[in-house]
Amino acid sequence: MKHVIALDVGGTGMKAALLAQDGSVLFEARRPTGREHGTDAVVATILDFAADLAEEGRSRFGQGPAAAGVAVPGTIDEKNGIAVFSANLGWRDLPMRKLLGERLGGLPVALGHDVRTGGLAEGRIGAGRGVGRFLFIALGTGIAGAIGIEGRIEAGAHGYGGEIGHVVVRPGGPQCGCGAKGCLETLASASAVSRAWAAASGDPAADAAACAAAVQAGDPAALAVWHQAVDALADGIVLAQSLLDPSTVIVGGGLAEAGDTLFTPLRAAVAERLTFQMPPKVVPAMLKDTAASLGAGLLAWDLLSMEVTA
């Protein structure tokens, strides 16, 4: 059966699949990234994992993969296949596409940003399937996003399209790692909620999941922390709605695991803020932590399609 390699490289772990052309998963595997061993070891682990996946395909289907797609964090140059920078994994200007292609015997390789590839998968085979225009928001350690337009992701002129986490929603607010103050991710990311709840509860080990549980139990302090995050997120969504006019906003990441505890007040807060804008549907992501891997596989299939039509 014709298939491609789909690989998502994260800060601590890698998720991979062999993907059929219709997006169905033929095989899945996971491995630790091993960043504690240094950048060179991480790169070697990625290449070894890809080679093992290729061999798995040959063993299972009697033929090797037709292409490979890899999603990585940080700053990337998709056009030239360069992983420009990743603070978590330590690389700079890594020629990822070239290295993978060589290891896989000259196989075509597509390189994508982890959140944008996750958005691509959600748009084509997940919560945004059939939706012409959507905004994907990932609420994790930080906040990132992807702008979906007619089955593709708009990366922007410089590759930073969709960075809703760095929209300033509270001018003069908390310092962000990007250098600005009051960015959305300083207030509504899982790590921001964890910090706020740890301070409010007096428990240094308290996290966002514990805050959500306390909200469900009706704890007033937890409700105050949660509402602050929801209000900031609603402000960010309304700003994006004014600029992009998506019909659907897909919210994923760890904080979205809170379910209705997040989505019920978030939908209400967004609706309260809208004036002339058409209200978007605000829905949970479907693909969970497999989205970036699946999106990487879709990029590989897109690459093959472009080669055929070229």
N, C-alpha and C positions, 0 to 999 in steps of 0.2 A: 504493500500500500504506500502511495506517495505521502510523504510527511516532511515536516520541518522541525528543527530544534527551537525550543522556546525557553529562554533562560533569563531569570530575574536575579540580579546580584544585589543583595542587601547588605547593610552594615554588619549584621551578625550571621545571616544565613542566606542561602541561595535556594530558589524554587525553580523547578524546571519541568518541562513536558515535551513530549513528541506530539505534534498537533497536525490533524488532518486539515484538508482545505476548507471544510465546512466549519472549522473551529472546534471540532470534537477532540477531546483529549484521549490519546492512544496509550500513553504511559506517563507517569508522574514520578518525580524523585526530588529529594531535598538533601542538602549538605550544608555544614557550617562554612562560613566564608573564611574563618581563620585569621582575622585581621590582627590578632595578638601576635602572630608570627611575622608581621611586617608586610610591606607592599608587594615585594617580589613574590613572597609566598602566596599572597592573595591572587595575584595574576596567574601563577602556576596552577593554583587550585581551580580557577575559572576554566583555564584551558584544558586541564585534565577532565573536569566534569563534562565539558562539551564533547571531548573525544570519547568519553565513556557513553554519553548519550547517542553519539553517532553509531557506536558499536552495538548498542542496545537496539537501535533501529534496524541495523543489518541483520542481527540475530532474530528479531521478531518478524520482520517483513521481507527478508531476503534482498533488501536494497538499502542503501544509505540515505540520509536525509537530502532533500533537494536544496535546502538553504538553512540558514540559522538566523535567529534574531536574539539580541541581548539587550536587556534594559539595565541601566546603571544609574546610581544617584549622582547628585552634584551637577556641575556644569559640563555640557557636552557640545561637540560640534558634529551634528548629525550628518551634514553634507560630506564631511571629510572623514567621518568615522573615528573621531578623536574623543576620548574621555578626558576633558580638559582639566577638571579638578574635582576631587572629592575629599572633604575634610575627614570623613569617617574612615575612608579606605587608603588615604595617603598618597594617591597618585596625582601626577601633573602631566598633561599632554601625552597621555597613554594612547598609542595607536591601536585601540581595541579591535577595530574591524580588521586591520591588517594581520594582527597577531592571531585572531581566531580563524581567519580565512586560511592562513598558512598552516595552522595546526589541523584544520579540517580538510586539507588537501585541495585548497583552491575553491572551496564552497563559497557561494555568495553569502555575505553577512550584512544584516541591517543592525544599526545601533540606535537605541532610543533612550529617552529620559524616563526614569521609572514611573513617575506620576503621569506623564503624558501617555505612556503606553498603557498604563492602567485605565486612563480615561478612554483611550481608543477601544479597549476591550469592553468597558462598560457601555460605550456607545453602540458597538456593533452586536455584541452577544449578551449584554447584561441589562442593567436597568434603563439604559437609553436606547435600546433596540427600537428602530423605527422612528426615532426622534430626530428631526432635522437639525436642530440647534439646542445644545445643552451646555451646562457648566458643571464640571466634575470638581468636587472639593474633597481633599483628603485631610482629615483631622487626625494628626498623629503627634509625634514629638514637635513638629512644626505644622504649618498649614501650607499646602501646595494645591495647585489646580490645573485644569486643562479645559480648553475651549473647543467644543466639538461642533463642527459644521459639515453637514451632509456626509457623514461617514469618515471624516478625517479630523485630525487635531491641528489647530492653528498654533504653530510654535512662535509666531511673531517674527519681526525683522531680525532680531538678534538672539532668538532662542529662549526668550524669557516670558513668552505669552502664557497667561494663566496664573501668574504669581500673585494670587489673591491674598496669600498670607502676609504680603508686604504692602498691602493697601493700608494706609494710616486711617484708623477709625477713631482714635483718641489722641489728637494732637497733644504733644507734650507728655504722653503717657509713658508706660514702661519702656526701658531701653531694649531694643531688639538687637540680635546678633548681626543684622545687616547694617547697623549704624544709625538707623532712624529710631524715632520714639513713637510709641502708640500703634505699632503695626498690629494687624488682626491676630497674628499668631502669638503675640505676647499676652493675649487676653482670652482666646478661645481655643487654643490647641490643647491636646490632652496634657501636655507638660505644664501649660499655664494653669489649667484647672487643678492639677496635682499640687502645684506650688501654693495656689490660693487656699486650697482645702487643707493642706498641711499646716499653713499658718493659722487658719481659722479654727481648726480642730485641736491644735496644739500637739498633733501627732506627726513627727517628721517623716514617718513612713507612709502616711496617708497618700492615696493617689486618686486619679480621676474616677476609677471604677468604684472606689470607696465613697467618693462624693456622690456619685449617681445613686448608690445604694442608700445613702443617708437622705438624699432628696426623696426617694421613693418612700422612706420612712417618715417624711415630713419634718425633718430637722431644719429649723429656721436658719441656722448658720449655713448649712449646705445649700438651702434654697437661695440664699443671697449670693453665694459664690456662683451657683449654676446660672442664675438669672443674669449676672454680670457677663458671663461667657456667652449666653444665648443672645443677649442684646447686642453684643459686639459682632457676633456672627451674622445676625439679622441685618445690621448696618452694612456689613461687607457685601452681603447678598443683594441688598437693595441697590447699592452702588453699582455692582456688576449688572444688575437688571437694567439699570438706566443706560449703561454703556453698551451692553451686548444683546439685550432682549432675548435671552434663551427661553424656550418654552418649558424646560425642565432643569432643575438643579439637583444633581445627584451627590449625596453626601456619604462619604465612606471614611475609612480609617478607624482607629481604635475607639475614639469618642462616640462614633456612630453606633457602636455596639450597645449603647444605652437604650436604643430603640425609642419607644414612645416617650420615654423620659426626656429625650432630646427633641424628637420631631414634633411632638404636640405643641410645646411652647415656642419652638422655632417657627413653625408654620404660622402661628398666631402673631408672633412678633414681626415677621415679614409682612403679613397682611396689614398690620396696623400702620406700617411705615409707607406703604405704597400710596401714591396719589394718582397720577395719570398712567403709570406703568401697568401693563397687563401682568397679572400675578402668575409666577411660574409654579409648576408643580415641584414640591420639595420632597424628594424620595430617597430612601436608603439605597446604597450601592448593593449589588447582588453578588459580586464575584469575590468579595472579601480579600484575603491576602494572596489569591491567585491571579488577581487582575493584571499586574504588571507582566507576569510570565506569559499569560495568554496574549496580552497585547504585543509582546515581543514576537510571538509566533505569527500574529497577524501582520506585523511589519515584514517578516520574512516572506510570507505569501505575497504581500504587496510588491516586494522587491522582484519576485519571480514574475509577477504579472507585468511589471514595467519592462522587464527584459524581453518578454514575449512581444509586447507591443512596440518596442523600440525599433 
